[in-house]
C-alpha cells in the first residue's frame, strides 16, 4: 500500500505496476488499476450480473409482497442459534 505522498512521488512506478496487472492501493480509499482491467470490470456490469438491477427487472411485476406479522408472539427463527456447534 502506498501513502498518498509516495504515490505522488512515484506515480510512474504506480502506473507501471498497475499496467502489469498489480492493483496499487493508495491510502485507505484509492486503488489504481490498468485500463484493461477497468474495461473488463465495466464489461461485467450487465443487468443480469448487478443484483439490484436483476431484482428490479425480475421482481417488478410481482405486485405487493405479503410480509409476516411483527406480533410479539412471533417466534424468532434464530432463537436456538447460540446452542449450535457449527463445526467448532
Biopython code that builds the backbone (N, CA, C, O; Angstrom):
import numpy as np
from Bio.PDB.StructureBuilder import StructureBuilder

atoms = [
    (1, "UNK", "N", (0.853, -1.181, 0.000)),
    (1, "UNK", "CA", (0.000, 0.000, 0.000)),
    (1, "UNK", "C", (0.894, 1.238, 0.000)),
    (1, "UNK", "O", (1.861, 1.340, 0.755)),
    (2, "UNK", "N", (0.541, 2.147, -0.855)),
    (2, "UNK", "CA", (1.275, 3.400, -0.963)),
    (2, "UNK", "C", (0.577, 4.466, -0.120)),
    (2, "UNK", "O", (-0.650, 4.479, -0.014)),
    (3, "UNK", "N", (1.364, 5.355, 0.476)),
    (3, "UNK", "CA", (0.754, 6.547, 1.052)),
    (3, "UNK", "C", (0.464, 7.471, -0.127)),
    (3, "UNK", "O", (1.007, 7.285, -1.216)),
    (4, "UNK", "N", (-0.379, 8.451, 0.089)),
    (4, "UNK", "CA", (-0.684, 9.380, -0.999)),
    (4, "UNK", "C", (0.565, 10.119, -1.444)),
    (4, "UNK", "O", (0.762, 10.345, -2.638)),
    (5, "UNK", "N", (1.409, 10.497, -0.492)),
    (5, "UNK", "CA", (2.642, 11.211, -0.818)),
    (5, "UNK", "C", (3.576, 10.330, -1.648)),
    (5, "UNK", "O", (4.151, 10.788, -2.636)),
    (6, "UNK", "N", (3.727, 9.060, -1.246)),
    (6, "UNK", "CA", (4.572, 8.133, -2.014)),
    (6, "UNK", "C", (4.026, 7.953, -3.426)),
    (6, "UNK", "O", (4.788, 7.952, -4.392)),
    (7, "UNK", "N", (2.734, 7.805, -3.545)),
    (7, "UNK", "CA", (2.124, 7.618, -4.867)),
    (7, "UNK", "C", (2.362, 8.827, -5.755)),
    (7, "UNK", "O", (2.595, 8.682, -6.955)),
    (8, "UNK", "N", (2.303, 10.016, -5.174)),
    (8, "UNK", "CA", (2.576, 11.228, -5.962)),
    (8, "UNK", "C", (4.026, 11.242, -6.435)),
    (8, "UNK", "O", (4.314, 11.530, -7.597)),
    (9, "UNK", "N", (4.933, 10.926, -5.508)),
    (9, "UNK", "CA", (6.362, 10.986, -5.820)),
    (9, "UNK", "C", (6.780, 9.899, -6.810)),
    (9, "UNK", "O", (7.726, 10.095, -7.574)),
    (10, "UNK", "N", (6.089, 8.755, -6.808)),
    (10, "UNK", "CA", (6.479, 7.613, -7.637)),
    (10, "UNK", "C", (5.351, 7.200, -8.571)),
    (10, "UNK", "O", (5.115, 6.011, -8.786)),
    (11, "UNK", "N", (4.657, 8.191, -9.125)),
    (11, "UNK", "CA", (3.499, 7.945, -9.971)),
    (11, "UNK", "C", (3.815, 7.011, -11.134)),
    (11, "UNK", "O", (3.020, 6.123, -11.443)),
    (12, "UNK", "N", (4.958, 7.198, -11.782)),
    (12, "UNK", "CA", (5.319, 6.346, -12.924)),
    (12, "UNK", "C", (5.370, 4.874, -12.496)),
    (12, "UNK", "O", (4.889, 4.001, -13.219)),
    (13, "UNK", "N", (5.950, 4.601, -11.328)),
    (13, "UNK", "CA", (6.039, 3.224, -10.842)),
    (13, "UNK", "C", (4.658, 2.673, -10.491)),
    (13, "UNK", "O", (4.355, 1.516, -10.786)),
    (14, "UNK", "N", (3.831, 3.492, -9.869)),
    (14, "UNK", "CA", (2.464, 3.067, -9.542)),
    (14, "UNK", "C", (1.730, 2.676, -10.819)),
    (14, "UNK", "O", (1.067, 1.639, -10.862)),
    (15, "UNK", "N", (1.843, 3.500, -11.858)),
    (15, "UNK", "CA", (1.167, 3.227, -13.121)),
    (15, "UNK", "C", (1.735, 2.003, -13.826)),
    (15, "UNK", "O", (0.980, 1.219, -14.401)),
    (16, "UNK", "N", (3.043, 1.829, -13.791)),
    (16, "UNK", "CA", (3.664, 0.659, -14.418)),
    (16, "UNK", "C", (3.198, -0.629, -13.745)),
    (16, "UNK", "O", (2.882, -1.607, -14.422)),
    (17, "UNK", "N", (3.156, -0.630, -12.431)),
    (17, "UNK", "CA", (2.716, -1.825, -11.705)),
    (17, "UNK", "C", (1.237, -2.131, -11.988)),
    (17, "UNK", "O", (0.855, -3.290, -12.156)),
    (18, "UNK", "N", (0.424, -1.088, -12.038)),
    (18, "UNK", "CA", (-0.993, -1.290, -12.350)),
    (18, "UNK", "C", (-1.148, -1.860, -13.757)),
    (18, "UNK", "O", (-1.956, -2.761, -13.982)),
    (19, "UNK", "N", (-0.375, -1.333, -14.700)),
    (19, "UNK", "CA", (-0.427, -1.818, -16.081)),
    (19, "UNK", "C", (0.032, -3.275, -16.173)),
    (19, "UNK", "O", (-0.415, -4.011, -17.053)),
    (20, "UNK", "N", (0.916, -3.689, -15.275)),
    (20, "UNK", "CA", (1.407, -5.068, -15.254)),
    (20, "UNK", "C", (0.396, -6.020, -14.604)),
    (20, "UNK", "O", (0.635, -7.224, -14.511)),
    (21, "UNK", "N", (-0.728, -5.468, -14.160)),
    (21, "UNK", "CA", (-1.776, -6.312, -13.594)),
    (21, "UNK", "C", (-1.802, -6.355, -12.081)),
    (21, "UNK", "O", (-2.551, -7.139, -11.498)),
    (22, "UNK", "N", (-0.995, -5.527, -11.434)),
    (22, "UNK", "CA", (-0.971, -5.475, -9.974)),
    (22, "UNK", "C", (-1.768, -4.256, -9.501)),
    (22, "UNK", "O", (-1.291, -3.132, -9.657)),
    (23, "UNK", "N", (-2.940, -4.432, -8.941)),
    (23, "UNK", "CA", (-3.670, -3.272, -8.407)),
    (23, "UNK", "C", (-2.813, -2.562, -7.362)),
    (23, "UNK", "O", (-2.185, -3.207, -6.523)),
    (24, "UNK", "N", (-2.793, -1.248, -7.417)),
    (24, "UNK", "CA", (-1.987, -0.456, -6.483)),
    (24, "UNK", "C", (-2.903, 0.289, -5.529)),
    (24, "UNK", "O", (-3.715, 1.113, -5.950)),
    (25, "UNK", "N", (-2.772, -0.001, -4.252)),
    (25, "UNK", "CA", (-3.608, 0.614, -3.232)),
    (25, "UNK", "C", (-2.937, 1.887, -2.744)),
    (25, "UNK", "O", (-1.771, 1.883, -2.350)),
    (26, "UNK", "N", (-3.697, 2.978, -2.777)),
    (26, "UNK", "CA", (-3.180, 4.279, -2.364)),
    (26, "UNK", "C", (-4.006, 4.762, -1.192)),
    (26, "UNK", "O", (-5.200, 5.032, -1.327)),
    (27, "UNK", "N", (-3.362, 4.868, -0.035)),
    (27, "UNK", "CA", (-4.084, 5.279, 1.164)),
    (27, "UNK", "C", (-5.150, 4.261, 1.505)),
    (27, "UNK", "O", (-5.050, 3.091, 1.134)),
    (28, "UNK", "N", (-6.161, 4.706, 2.207)),
    (28, "UNK", "CA", (-7.246, 3.825, 2.618)),
    (28, "UNK", "C", (-8.386, 3.773, 1.615)),
    (28, "UNK", "O", (-9.268, 2.922, 1.726)),
    (29, "UNK", "N", (-8.380, 4.686, 0.620)),
    (29, "UNK", "CA", (-9.554, 4.774, -0.252)),
    (29, "UNK", "C", (-9.287, 4.593, -1.732)),
    (29, "UNK", "O", (-10.236, 4.450, -2.503)),
    (30, "UNK", "N", (-8.032, 4.593, -2.161)),
    (30, "UNK", "CA", (-7.775, 4.564, -3.599)),
    (30, "UNK", "C", (-7.159, 3.280, -4.085)),
    (30, "UNK", "O", (-6.387, 2.633, -3.377)),
    (31, "UNK", "N", (-7.512, 2.914, -5.312)),
    (31, "UNK", "CA", (-6.920, 1.768, -5.992)),
    (31, "UNK", "C", (-6.668, 2.185, -7.434)),
    (31, "UNK", "O", (-7.550, 2.735, -8.094)),
    (32, "UNK", "N", (-5.457, 1.919, -7.919)),
    (32, "UNK", "CA", (-5.126, 2.196, -9.314)),
    (32, "UNK", "C", (-5.063, 0.853, -10.027)),
    (32, "UNK", "O", (-4.325, -0.044, -9.619)),
    (33, "UNK", "N", (-5.852, 0.723, -11.106)),
    (33, "UNK", "CA", (-5.844, -0.497, -11.905)),
    (33, "UNK", "C", (-5.568, -0.113, -13.352)),
    (33, "UNK", "O", (-5.674, 1.055, -13.726)),
    (34, "UNK", "N", (-5.218, -1.093, -14.152)),
    (34, "UNK", "CA", (-4.934, -0.826, -15.562)),
    (34, "UNK", "C", (-6.223, -0.502, -16.308)),
    (34, "UNK", "O", (-7.320, -0.824, -15.853)),
    (35, "UNK", "N", (-6.069, 0.137, -17.456)),
    (35, "UNK", "CA", (-7.221, 0.436, -18.295)),
    (35, "UNK", "C", (-7.887, -0.854, -18.766)),
    (35, "UNK", "O", (-9.112, -0.919, -18.874)),
    (36, "UNK", "N", (-7.083, -1.880, -19.047)),
    (36, "UNK", "CA", (-7.635, -3.168, -19.483)),
    (36, "UNK", "C", (-8.484, -3.797, -18.382)),
    (36, "UNK", "O", (-9.561, -4.326, -18.658)),
    (37, "UNK", "N", (-8.010, -3.745, -17.143)),
    (37, "UNK", "CA", (-8.773, -4.302, -16.030)),
    (37, "UNK", "C", (-10.053, -3.507, -15.819)),
    (37, "UNK", "O", (-11.104, -4.086, -15.542)),
    (38, "UNK", "N", (-9.974, -2.195, -15.945)),
    (38, "UNK", "CA", (-11.165, -1.354, -15.821)),
    (38, "UNK", "C", (-12.191, -1.720, -16.899)),
    (38, "UNK", "O", (-13.382, -1.841, -16.612)),
    (39, "UNK", "N", (-11.722, -1.896, -18.144)),
    (39, "UNK", "CA", (-12.628, -2.253, -19.236)),
    (39, "UNK", "C", (-13.263, -3.623, -18.977)),
    (39, "UNK", "O", (-14.446, -3.821, -19.253)),
    (40, "UNK", "N", (-12.476, -4.569, -18.445)),
    (40, "UNK", "CA", (-13.010, -5.890, -18.146)),
    (40, "UNK", "C", (-14.100, -5.807, -17.087)),
    (40, "UNK", "O", (-15.148, -6.440, -17.214)),
    (41, "UNK", "N", (-13.849, -5.023, -16.042)),
    (41, "UNK", "CA", (-14.836, -4.873, -14.971)),
    (41, "UNK", "C", (-16.095, -4.170, -15.467)),
    (41, "UNK", "O", (-17.206, -4.559, -15.104)),
    (42, "UNK", "N", (-15.932, -3.143, -16.291)),
    (42, "UNK", "CA", (-17.098, -2.434, -16.825)),
    (42, "UNK", "C", (-17.926, -3.353, -17.715)),
    (42, "UNK", "O", (-19.154, -3.271, -17.712)),
    (43, "UNK", "N", (-17.270, -4.225, -18.476)),
    (43, "UNK", "CA", (-17.983, -5.142, -19.361)),
    (43, "UNK", "C", (-18.816, -6.135, -18.561)),
    (43, "UNK", "O", (-19.811, -6.652, -19.068)),
    (44, "UNK", "N", (-18.425, -6.409, -17.324)),
    (44, "UNK", "CA", (-19.168, -7.340, -16.482)),
    (44, "UNK", "C", (-20.442, -6.718, -15.925)),
    (44, "UNK", "O", (-21.324, -7.436, -15.455)),
    (45, "UNK", "N", (-20.548, -5.400, -15.972)),
    (45, "UNK", "CA", (-21.722, -4.710, -15.431)),
    (45, "UNK", "C", (-22.883, -4.815, -16.414)),
    (45, "UNK", "O", (-23.061, -3.951, -17.273)),
    (46, "UNK", "N", (-23.653, -5.854, -16.284)),
    (46, "UNK", "CA", (-24.847, -6.008, -17.108)),
    (46, "UNK", "C", (-26.045, -6.091, -16.186)),
    (46, "UNK", "O", (-25.899, -6.214, -14.970)),
    (47, "UNK", "N", (-27.209, -6.025, -16.759)),
    (47, "UNK", "CA", (-28.425, -6.144, -15.957)),
    (47, "UNK", "C", (-28.477, -7.465, -15.208)),
    (47, "UNK", "O", (-29.026, -7.534, -14.109)),
    (48, "UNK", "N", (-27.913, -8.510, -15.791)),
    (48, "UNK", "CA", (-28.004, -9.831, -15.177)),
    (48, "UNK", "C", (-27.004, -10.018, -14.034)),
    (48, "UNK", "O", (-27.252, -10.821, -13.135)),
    (49, "UNK", "N", (-25.883, -9.297, -14.047)),
    (49, "UNK", "CA", (-24.885, -9.520, -13.010)),
    (49, "UNK", "C", (-25.035, -8.567, -11.824)),
    (49, "UNK", "O", (-24.560, -8.880, -10.732)),
    (50, "UNK", "N", (-25.665, -7.444, -12.004)),
    (50, "UNK", "CA", (-25.840, -6.497, -10.909)),
    (50, "UNK", "C", (-27.069, -6.908, -10.098)),
    (50, "UNK", "O", (-28.179, -6.896, -10.630)),
    (51, "UNK", "N", (-26.900, -7.272, -8.824)),
    (51, "UNK", "CA", (-28.030, -7.791, -8.042)),
    (51, "UNK", "C", (-29.225, -6.836, -7.975)),
    (51, "UNK", "O", (-30.371, -7.272, -8.078)),
    (52, "UNK", "N", (-28.968, -5.562, -7.808)),
    (52, "UNK", "CA", (-30.069, -4.602, -7.724)),
    (52, "UNK", "C", (-30.845, -4.514, -9.023)),
    (52, "UNK", "O", (-32.076, -4.508, -9.025)),
    (53, "UNK", "N", (-30.120, -4.447, -10.125)),
    (53, "UNK", "CA", (-30.792, -4.386, -11.433)),
    (53, "UNK", "C", (-31.569, -5.665, -11.702)),
    (53, "UNK", "O", (-32.675, -5.622, -12.241)),
    (54, "UNK", "N", (-30.983, -6.820, -11.323)),
    (54, "UNK", "CA", (-31.669, -8.104, -11.517)),
    (54, "UNK", "C", (-32.976, -8.124, -10.738)),
    (54, "UNK", "O", (-34.006, -8.541, -11.267)),
    (55, "UNK", "N", (-32.946, -7.678, -9.489)),
    (55, "UNK", "CA", (-34.156, -7.676, -8.675)),
    (55, "UNK", "C", (-35.232, -6.775, -9.271)),
    (55, "UNK", "O", (-36.397, -7.164, -9.354)),
    (56, "UNK", "N", (-34.842, -5.579, -9.682)),
    (56, "UNK", "CA", (-35.820, -4.655, -10.262)),
    (56, "UNK", "C", (-36.423, -5.250, -11.530)),
    (56, "UNK", "O", (-37.634, -5.177, -11.736)),
    (57, "UNK", "N", (-35.595, -5.830, -12.366)),
    (57, "UNK", "CA", (-36.075, -6.393, -13.634)),
    (57, "UNK", "C", (-36.989, -7.597, -13.417)),
    (57, "UNK", "O", (-38.028, -7.702, -14.069)),
    (58, "UNK", "N", (-36.623, -8.500, -12.520)),
    (58, "UNK", "CA", (-37.344, -9.758, -12.382)),
    (58, "UNK", "C", (-38.461, -9.745, -11.337)),
    (58, "UNK", "O", (-39.358, -10.586, -11.389)),
    (59, "UNK", "N", (-38.420, -8.835, -10.424)),
    (59, "UNK", "CA", (-39.425, -8.845, -9.366)),
    (59, "UNK", "C", (-40.444, -7.713, -9.478)),
    (59, "UNK", "O", (-41.366, -7.623, -8.667)),
    (60, "UNK", "N", (-40.283, -6.868, -10.461)),
    (60, "UNK", "CA", (-41.155, -5.702, -10.586)),
    (60, "UNK", "C", (-42.616, -6.069, -10.803)),
    (60, "UNK", "O", (-43.499, -5.366, -10.313)),
    (61, "UNK", "N", (-42.891, -7.137, -11.514)),
    (61, "UNK", "CA", (-44.264, -7.495, -11.833)),
    (61, "UNK", "C", (-44.955, -8.364, -10.802)),
    (61, "UNK", "O", (-46.077, -8.815, -11.033)),
    (62, "UNK", "N", (-44.326, -8.605, -9.693)),
    (62, "UNK", "CA", (-44.922, -9.489, -8.692)),
    (62, "UNK", "C", (-46.031, -8.831, -7.884)),
    (62, "UNK", "O", (-46.839, -9.529, -7.272)),
    (63, "UNK", "N", (-46.086, -7.538, -7.870)),
    (63, "UNK", "CA", (-47.090, -6.847, -7.070)),
    (63, "UNK", "C", (-46.636, -6.709, -5.628)),
    (63, "UNK", "O", (-45.442, -6.659, -5.333)),
    (64, "UNK", "N", (-47.609, -6.650, -4.746)),
    (64, "UNK", "CA", (-47.309, -6.483, -3.324)),
    (64, "UNK", "C", (-46.777, -7.769, -2.722)),
    (64, "UNK", "O", (-47.225, -8.859, -3.077)),
    (65, "UNK", "N", (-45.840, -7.645, -1.828)),
    (65, "UNK", "CA", (-45.294, -8.798, -1.119)),
    (65, "UNK", "C", (-45.887, -8.805, 0.279)),
    (65, "UNK", "O", (-45.832, -7.801, 0.989)),
    (66, "UNK", "N", (-46.442, -9.918, 0.666)),
    (66, "UNK", "CA", (-47.025, -10.031, 2.000)),
    (66, "UNK", "C", (-45.930, -10.397, 2.994)),
    (66, "UNK", "O", (-45.310, -11.456, 2.895)),
    (67, "UNK", "N", (-45.708, -9.518, 3.937)),
    (67, "UNK", "CA", (-44.688, -9.749, 4.958)),
    (67, "UNK", "C", (-45.310, -10.402, 6.180)),
    (67, "UNK", "O", (-46.485, -10.175, 6.471)),
    (68, "UNK", "N", (-44.533, -11.216, 6.904)),
    (68, "UNK", "CA", (-45.083, -11.841, 8.108)),
    (68, "UNK", "C", (-45.377, -10.806, 9.177)),
    (68, "UNK", "O", (-44.802, -9.717, 9.186)),
    (69, "UNK", "N", (-46.266, -11.156, 10.060)),
    (69, "UNK", "CA", (-46.662, -10.277, 11.144)),
    (69, "UNK", "C", (-45.473, -9.982, 12.056)),
    (69, "UNK", "O", (-44.562, -10.801, 12.177)),
    (70, "UNK", "N", (-45.483, -8.837, 12.683)),
    (70, "UNK", "CA", (-44.441, -8.456, 13.638)),
    (70, "UNK", "C", (-44.964, -8.545, 15.072)),
    (70, "UNK", "O", (-44.470, -7.849, 15.959)),
    (71, "UNK", "N", (-45.943, -9.382, 15.295)),
    (71, "UNK", "CA", (-46.527, -9.536, 16.631)),
    (71, "UNK", "C", (-45.482, -9.981, 17.640)),
    (71, "UNK", "O", (-44.476, -10.599, 17.292)),
    (72, "UNK", "N", (-45.742, -9.654, 18.888)),
    (72, "UNK", "CA", (-44.827, -10.029, 19.971)),
    (72, "UNK", "C", (-44.677, -11.543, 20.098)),
    (72, "UNK", "O", (-43.604, -12.022, 20.465)),
    (73, "UNK", "N", (-45.733, -12.306, 19.801)),
    (73, "UNK", "CA", (-45.693, -13.753, 20.000)),
    (73, "UNK", "C", (-45.074, -14.509, 18.821)),
    (73, "UNK", "O", (-45.041, -15.740, 18.823)),
    (74, "UNK", "N", (-44.592, -13.789, 17.830)),
    (74, "UNK", "CA", (-43.962, -14.440, 16.686)),
    (74, "UNK", "C", (-42.615, -15.031, 17.109)),
    (74, "UNK", "O", (-41.768, -14.305, 17.630)),
    (75, "UNK", "N", (-42.400, -16.330, 16.898)),
    (75, "UNK", "CA", (-41.142, -16.940, 17.326)),
    (75, "UNK", "C", (-39.965, -16.456, 16.471)),
    (75, "UNK", "O", (-40.117, -16.191, 15.278)),
    (76, "UNK", "N", (-38.820, -16.348, 17.087)),
    (76, "UNK", "CA", (-37.617, -15.945, 16.367)),
    (76, "UNK", "C", (-36.998, -17.163, 15.690)),
    (76, "UNK", "O", (-36.798, -18.187, 16.343)),
    (77, "UNK", "N", (-36.692, -17.079, 14.409)),
    (77, "UNK", "CA", (-36.066, -18.216, 13.735)),
    (77, "UNK", "C", (-34.613, -18.427, 14.176)),
    (77, "UNK", "O", (-34.000, -19.438, 13.835)),
    (78, "UNK", "N", (-34.067, -17.472, 14.930)),
    (78, "UNK", "CA", (-32.680, -17.561, 15.361)),
    (78, "UNK", "C", (-32.547, -17.838, 16.858)),
    (78, "UNK", "O", (-31.447, -17.755, 17.405)),
    (79, "UNK", "N", (-33.632, -18.160, 17.512)),
    (79, "UNK", "CA", (-33.640, -18.313, 18.963)),
    (79, "UNK", "C", (-32.645, -19.354, 19.464)),
    (79, "UNK", "O", (-32.045, -19.174, 20.524)),
    (80, "UNK", "N", (-32.462, -20.438, 18.716)),
    (80, "UNK", "CA", (-31.583, -21.502, 19.201)),
    (80, "UNK", "C", (-30.183, -21.463, 18.580)),
    (80, "UNK", "O", (-29.420, -22.416, 18.743)),
    (81, "UNK", "N", (-29.838, -20.417, 17.894)),
    (81, "UNK", "CA", (-28.532, -20.356, 17.238)),
    (81, "UNK", "C", (-27.380, -20.358, 18.227)),
    (81, "UNK", "O", (-26.308, -20.870, 17.908)),
    (82, "UNK", "N", (-27.563, -19.811, 19.396)),
    (82, "UNK", "CA", (-26.494, -19.807, 20.391)),
    (82, "UNK", "C", (-26.168, -21.204, 20.882)),
    (82, "UNK", "O", (-25.087, -21.429, 21.425)),
    (83, "UNK", "N", (-27.083, -22.147, 20.703)),
    (83, "UNK", "CA", (-26.884, -23.516, 21.156)),
    (83, "UNK", "C", (-26.204, -24.389, 20.108)),
    (83, "UNK", "O", (-25.844, -25.528, 20.403)),
    (84, "UNK", "N", (-26.023, -23.888, 18.908)),
    (84, "UNK", "CA", (-25.475, -24.697, 17.808)),
    (84, "UNK", "C", (-23.952, -24.733, 17.834)),
    (84, "UNK", "O", (-23.312, -23.792, 18.303)),
    (85, "UNK", "N", (-23.385, -25.801, 17.338)),
    (85, "UNK", "CA", (-21.948, -26.026, 17.338)),
    (85, "UNK", "C", (-21.275, -25.426, 16.108)),
    (85, "UNK", "O", (-20.171, -24.892, 16.223)),
    (86, "UNK", "N", (-21.898, -25.496, 14.942)),
    (86, "UNK", "CA", (-21.371, -25.000, 13.660)),
    (86, "UNK", "C", (-19.990, -25.572, 13.344)),
    (86, "UNK", "O", (-19.173, -24.890, 12.725)),
    (87, "UNK", "N", (-19.713, -26.814, 13.757)),
    (87, "UNK", "CA", (-18.473, -27.489, 13.410)),
    (87, "UNK", "C", (-17.244, -27.042, 14.161)),
    (87, "UNK", "O", (-16.124, -27.325, 13.736)),
    (88, "UNK", "N", (-17.427, -26.352, 15.268)),
    (88, "UNK", "CA", (-16.259, -25.892, 16.041)),
    (88, "UNK", "C", (-15.642, -27.003, 16.797)),
    (88, "UNK", "O", (-14.653, -26.797, 17.500)),
]
sb = StructureBuilder()
sb.init_structure("model")
sb.init_model(0)
sb.init_chain("A")
sb.init_seg("    ")
for serial, (resi, resn, name, xyz) in enumerate(atoms, 1):
    if name == "N":
        sb.init_residue(resn, " ", resi, " ")
    sb.init_atom(name, np.array(xyz, "f"), 0.0, 1.0, " ", f" {name:<3s}", serial, name[0])
structure = sb.get_structure()
